[in-house]
């Protein structure tokens, strides 16, 4: 049986903390795309990281086997 490959695109978008939580950017391309229509406050908030909700971890574990 061959090894199971993990999604490279997802590996670039998430990080795992020391305590085991999975962190993602609030909106991946939100602060770059059509910035003129967004308020400064909105763009600043997109730069922050957030913890992935526990219910979404089930789907992520299928895509990245070592998670």
C-alpha positions as CSV (number, residue, x, y, z in Angstrom):
1,X,0.0,0.0,0.0
2,X,1.5,3.4,-1.0
3,X,2.0,6.2,1.5
4,X,-0.9,8.6,1.9
5,X,-0.1,12.1,0.6
6,X,-1.1,15.2,2.5
7,X,-2.5,18.3,0.7
8,X,0.4,20.7,0.1
9,X,-1.9,23.7,-0.2
10,X,-3.3,23.1,3.3
11,X,0.1,22.5,4.9
12,X,1.0,26.1,3.8
13,X,-2.1,27.6,5.3
14,X,-2.2,26.1,8.8
15,X,0.2,25.8,11.7
16,X,0.1,23.6,14.8
17,X,0.9,25.1,18.2
18,X,2.8,23.5,21.0
19,X,-0.4,22.6,22.8
20,X,-1.8,20.9,19.7
21,X,-4.2,23.6,18.5
22,X,-4.4,24.2,14.8
23,X,-4.1,27.9,13.7
24,X,-5.2,29.5,10.4
25,X,-5.2,33.0,9.0
26,X,-8.5,34.8,9.5
27,X,-9.1,35.2,5.8
28,X,-6.3,34.0,3.5
29,X,-6.5,36.6,0.7
30,X,-8.9,39.0,2.4
31,X,-6.4,41.7,3.1
32,X,-5.0,41.8,-0.5
33,X,-8.0,41.4,-2.8
34,X,-10.0,44.5,-3.7
35,X,-8.8,46.4,-0.6
36,X,-10.4,49.7,-1.7
37,X,-13.9,48.3,-0.8
38,X,-12.9,47.3,2.7
39,X,-12.5,49.4,5.8
40,X,-9.1,49.7,7.5
41,X,-10.4,48.0,10.6
42,X,-11.6,45.0,8.5
43,X,-8.3,44.7,6.7
44,X,-6.4,44.8,10.0
45,X,-8.5,42.1,11.5
46,X,-7.8,39.8,8.5
47,X,-4.1,39.7,9.4
48,X,-4.8,38.0,12.7
49,X,-4.6,34.3,13.3
50,X,-7.5,32.3,14.6
51,X,-7.8,28.8,16.1
52,X,-9.7,26.3,13.9
53,X,-12.9,25.1,15.4
54,X,-12.9,21.5,16.8
55,X,-15.7,20.4,14.5
56,X,-13.5,21.3,11.4
57,X,-10.6,19.2,12.7
58,X,-12.3,16.0,11.6
59,X,-12.1,17.1,7.9
60,X,-8.5,18.3,8.3
61,X,-7.4,15.0,9.8
62,X,-8.6,13.2,6.7
63,X,-6.6,15.5,4.4
64,X,-3.4,15.6,6.5
65,X,-2.7,12.2,8.0
66,X,-0.1,13.3,10.5
67,X,-2.3,16.0,12.1
